[in-house]
Amino acid sequence: MNKTNVQYYGAGFDANGRRIVSKICEFDPEKERNSDKISALINEIKAMSEDIAVAEIINADAYDQYLNRGCIRDNTTGKPVKYIPPEPTAEEKKASAASKIAAEYTPQLDELKGNLLTAVMTGDTELESEIKAEYQDLITAYNKELEAL
């Protein structure tokens, strides 16, 4: 843990356990005389964002885990746990694959569009026909790959 003179923090977490706001706690929350201060700090944290599902006071070690060690708040235990990203959904995998296909074809299609414009501007009808045919073949291949997804 990083050495700090701060022992406690007020922290706000979203419904997924991600820390979204925090504030230094300038008093010892373990002392009974500070109960009013605890409530005020919790309310202040909750007011910082409408996305806060849980606001609480945490110690410096837990704060370090959330900040520097890739942890999120476990909704069952309230303790820091290592964040494990969820597996992508089938829809996300499909979108990613479609994006890769588009990235492969887009530069070729753009080049053909530029070449077609040059052929039209120079009046080269033979080259224009060849480029249109090549463009159509490329669009057909692109669509087939997308449909295969």
VMD Tcl script that draws the C-alpha trace (Angstrom):
set ca {
  {0.00 0.00 0.00}
  {1.14 3.56 -0.63}
  {2.05 5.36 2.57}
  {-0.34 8.16 3.38}
  {-1.41 10.14 6.40}
  {-5.07 9.52 5.49}
  {-6.62 6.59 7.34}
  {-10.21 6.67 6.04}
  {-12.11 7.74 2.95}
  {-15.74 8.20 2.14}
  {-16.41 6.30 -1.08}
  {-19.35 5.95 -3.45}
  {-19.84 2.86 -5.58}
  {-22.14 2.19 -8.52}
  {-24.40 -0.87 -8.75}
  {-21.53 -2.86 -10.31}
  {-19.19 -2.14 -7.41}
  {-17.00 0.39 -9.21}
  {-15.75 3.26 -7.07}
  {-16.97 6.42 -8.75}
  {-16.34 9.08 -6.10}
  {-14.30 9.40 -2.94}
  {-13.47 12.01 -0.37}
  {-10.99 12.11 2.46}
  {-12.56 11.36 5.81}
  {-11.04 13.92 8.19}
  {-12.13 12.19 11.40}
  {-11.95 8.75 12.98}
  {-15.23 6.98 12.08}
  {-14.63 4.36 14.76}
  {-15.16 6.89 17.55}
  {-18.78 7.07 18.68}
  {-18.69 10.85 19.05}
  {-18.29 11.15 15.26}
  {-21.58 9.44 14.33}
  {-23.09 12.73 13.11}
  {-20.01 13.35 10.98}
  {-20.31 9.86 9.50}
  {-23.91 10.49 8.42}
  {-22.99 13.87 6.97}
  {-20.08 12.43 4.99}
  {-22.19 9.53 3.66}
  {-24.91 11.97 2.58}
  {-22.32 14.22 0.94}
  {-20.91 11.25 -1.00}
  {-24.41 10.17 -2.13}
  {-25.12 13.71 -3.35}
  {-22.03 13.70 -5.58}
  {-23.59 11.46 -8.24}
  {-26.95 9.89 -8.98}
  {-25.12 6.71 -10.02}
  {-24.05 5.92 -6.46}
  {-25.70 2.74 -5.22}
  {-23.63 2.43 -2.02}
  {-21.80 5.06 0.00}
  {-19.59 4.05 2.90}
  {-16.43 4.85 4.80}
  {-13.48 2.64 3.94}
  {-9.97 2.35 5.32}
  {-6.86 3.40 3.41}
  {-5.96 -0.19 2.49}
  {-9.36 -0.81 0.84}
  {-9.10 2.57 -0.90}
  {-5.70 1.54 -2.30}
  {-7.17 -1.74 -3.56}
  {-9.96 0.11 -5.39}
  {-7.62 2.75 -6.75}
  {-4.44 0.84 -7.63}
  {-5.08 -2.89 -7.60}
  {-8.00 -3.30 -9.99}
  {-10.60 -4.14 -7.38}
  {-14.32 -3.47 -7.21}
  {-16.66 -3.65 -4.22}
  {-18.26 -7.05 -3.79}
  {-21.99 -6.40 -3.37}
  {-22.40 -9.37 -1.05}
  {-19.48 -8.87 1.35}
  {-18.82 -5.16 0.85}
  {-15.10 -5.95 0.53}
  {-12.71 -5.28 -2.35}
  {-12.43 -8.14 -4.85}
  {-10.42 -8.41 -8.04}
  {-12.42 -7.21 -11.07}
  {-12.96 -9.94 -13.65}
  {-14.45 -8.54 -16.85}
  {-17.51 -10.40 -18.11}
  {-17.31 -12.48 -21.23}
  {-18.50 -10.57 -24.30}
  {-22.03 -11.40 -25.37}
  {-22.71 -13.03 -28.74}
  {-23.95 -9.67 -30.00}
  {-20.73 -7.94 -28.86}
  {-18.60 -10.62 -30.51}
  {-20.57 -10.22 -33.73}
  {-20.20 -6.43 -33.64}
  {-16.47 -6.76 -33.08}
  {-16.11 -9.17 -36.00}
  {-18.17 -6.85 -38.25}
  {-15.95 -3.96 -37.23}
  {-12.83 -5.92 -38.19}
  {-14.35 -6.79 -41.57}
  {-15.27 -3.15 -42.17}
  {-11.73 -2.07 -41.25}
  {-10.38 -4.51 -43.82}
  {-12.67 -3.41 -46.68}
  {-13.09 0.33 -46.07}
  {-9.61 1.41 -47.26}
  {-9.98 -0.63 -50.46}
  {-13.45 0.78 -51.14}
  {-12.25 4.34 -50.49}
  {-9.34 3.86 -52.87}
  {-11.67 2.57 -55.58}
  {-13.98 5.57 -55.09}
  {-11.03 7.91 -55.55}
  {-9.90 6.04 -58.64}
  {-13.43 6.13 -60.06}
  {-13.59 9.88 -59.58}
  {-10.29 10.25 -61.42}
  {-11.52 8.04 -64.27}
  {-14.73 10.07 -64.58}
  {-12.85 13.38 -64.48}
  {-10.43 12.25 -67.19}
  {-13.19 10.77 -69.33}
  {-11.66 7.28 -69.32}
  {-14.86 5.25 -69.69}
  {-13.06 1.93 -70.03}
  {-11.24 2.43 -66.73}
  {-14.49 3.69 -65.20}
  {-16.26 0.44 -66.14}
  {-13.40 -1.67 -64.76}
  {-13.41 0.21 -61.45}
  {-17.20 -0.07 -61.14}
  {-16.98 -3.83 -61.69}
  {-14.14 -4.17 -59.17}
  {-16.06 -2.03 -56.68}
  {-19.17 -4.20 -57.09}
  {-17.11 -7.38 -56.62}
  {-15.58 -5.96 -53.46}
  {-19.01 -4.94 -52.09}
  {-20.32 -8.43 -52.83}
  {-17.39 -10.05 -51.00}
  {-17.84 -7.62 -48.08}
  {-21.55 -8.40 -47.80}
  {-20.89 -12.16 -47.96}
  {-18.47 -11.92 -45.04}
  {-20.98 -9.89 -43.04}
  {-23.76 -12.35 -43.79}
  {-21.51 -15.24 -42.66}
  {-21.51 -13.73 -39.19}
}
mol new
graphics top color blue
foreach p $ca { graphics top sphere $p radius 0.5 }
foreach p [lrange $ca 0 end-1] q [lrange $ca 1 end] { graphics top cylinder $p $q radius 0.2 }
display resetview
